[in-house]
Amino acid sequence: MTSPTPPPGWHPDPVDPNLVRYWDGAQWTGDTRPKAGQTPNPPKKKGGVGKVLLVVAAVLVVMAILGTVLGGNDKKDDRPAAAAAATLATTTTTAAPTTSKAAASTSAPATTPPVTTTQAPAAAPRPAIPASDPRCAPANESLVAMVESGFSASGLSLINGTVIDSGPYTFLGGTTVDTTGKVKNRSDVWVISNGAVYASTGGARNTTTWPKASAAPLQISPGDEIVQALDTCVVNLTR
């Protein structure tokens, strides 16, 4: 004969005789109190692995005691206890998902003050310098020294000496610098004829004592094609 299941309520604790434990009608809970206390309202069920294990162990022992306390035949039916144990063993505790919400930011987004940039005006392009004439060649040092001997001011010399030979004339150009290397005239041109030197360009006439090439007997003007070609060669060397 099957032992009747006790009704929900407080019953003697199967482990500690000084306590009573709450039976919810199907299983022992983890709630206890001293025997002498007043029966409180049925407590809420609490989870926890330790309590479940305690109840599982207690149920197996207490079901035999319940059979004796509540009466019944000598032959006990263990099916209620087995069912209660199976129920407890299969009980799972589902943790409520924890959700967290990031607090909404109430502060206004930082603003970066506009940066005002002033663009410098583009520099005017420099005029293109024609390519050097292939007739230009490095000047002989003796010719450079001949021209330098006619400088009207001391401390001046020629660099980048360049020549173009044309028939009876040798056109010599160069850059006039002072003793510190500072450029005085970027390009000057002289004409050499029969060992005599003549100043062609304005700078050559102003810095040396040589006669003008545009006068007799040469009559070679500063705008002469060879003078202009040689001037361009020297300018390109002095960039």
Residue pairs with C-beta under 8 A, 6 or more apart in sequence:
1 72
1 73
1 75
1 77
2 77
2 79
2 80
3 63
3 66
3 67
3 70
3 72
3 76
3 77
3 80
4 70
4 72
5 25
5 26
5 80
6 23
6 66
6 70
7 23
7 25
8 22
8 23
8 24
8 25
8 42
9 22
9 23
9 39
9 42
10 20
10 21
10 22
10 23
10 33
10 39
11 20
11 21
11 22
11 23
11 66
12 19
12 20
12 21
12 35
12 65
12 69
13 19
13 20
13 21
13 32
13 58
14 21
14 28
14 58
14 59
14 61
14 62
14 65
15 54
15 58
15 61
16 32
18 34
18 35
19 32
19 33
19 34
19 35
20 32
20 33
20 34
20 35
21 28
21 29
21 31
21 32
21 58
22 28
22 29
22 31
22 32
22 42
22 43
23 29
24 42
24 45
26 84
26 87
27 55
27 59
27 84
27 87
27 88
28 55
28 58
28 59
28 62
29 43
29 45
29 46
29 51
29 55
30 46
30 48
30 51
30 54
30 55
31 43
31 46
33 40
47 93
48 93
49 93
52 88
52 91
52 93
55 88
56 85
56 88
56 89
59 81
59 84
59 85
59 88
60 81
60 85
63 78
63 80
63 81
63 84
64 76
64 81
67 76
129 232
129 235
129 236
129 239
130 232
131 236
132 232
132 233
132 236
132 237
133 164
133 229
133 230
133 232
133 233
135 164
135 165
135 229
136 162
136 163
136 164
136 229
136 230
136 233
137 162
137 163
137 164
137 165
138 161
138 162
138 163
139 161
139 162
139 163
139 172
139 174
140 163
141 161
143 161
143 163
143 170
143 172
143 192
144 158
144 161
144 172
144 174
146 192
146 197
147 158
147 172
147 174
147 190
147 192
147 197
147 208
147 210
148 156
148 157
148 158
150 197
150 199
150 208
150 209
150 210
151 157
151 207
151 208
151 209
152 207
152 208
152 209
153 207
155 178
155 179
156 176
156 177
156 178
156 184
156 207
157 176
157 177
158 174
158 175
158 176
158 177
158 188
159 174
159 175
159 177
159 238
160 174
160 175
160 234
160 237
160 238
161 172
161 173
161 174
162 172
162 173
162 174
162 230
162 233
162 234
162 237
163 170
163 171
163 172
163 173
163 230
164 170
164 171
164 226
164 229
164 230
164 233
165 171
166 226
168 193
168 194
169 191
169 192
169 193
169 218
169 220
169 226
170 191
170 192
170 193
171 189
171 190
171 191
171 192
171 200
171 226
171 227
171 230
172 189
172 190
172 191
172 192
172 230
173 187
173 188
173 189
173 190
173 230
173 231
173 233
173 234
174 187
174 188
174 234
175 183
175 185
175 186
175 187
175 188
175 234
175 237
175 238
176 183
176 184
176 185
176 188
176 203
176 207
177 183
177 184
178 184
183 238
184 203
184 207
185 203
185 204
185 207
186 234
186 235
186 238
187 201
187 203
187 231
187 234
187 235
187 238
188 199
188 201
188 203
188 204
188 207
188 234
189 200
189 201
189 204
189 222
189 227
189 230
189 231
189 234
190 197
190 198
190 199
190 200
190 204
190 208
190 210
190 213
191 197
191 198
191 200
191 213
191 218
191 220
191 227
192 198
193 218
197 208
197 210
198 210
198 211
198 212
198 213
198 218
198 220
199 205
199 208
199 210
199 211
199 212
199 213
200 212
200 213
200 214
200 220
200 221
200 222
200 224
200 227
201 222
201 227
201 231
202 222
204 210
205 212
213 220
213 221
214 220
214 221
214 222
220 227
221 227
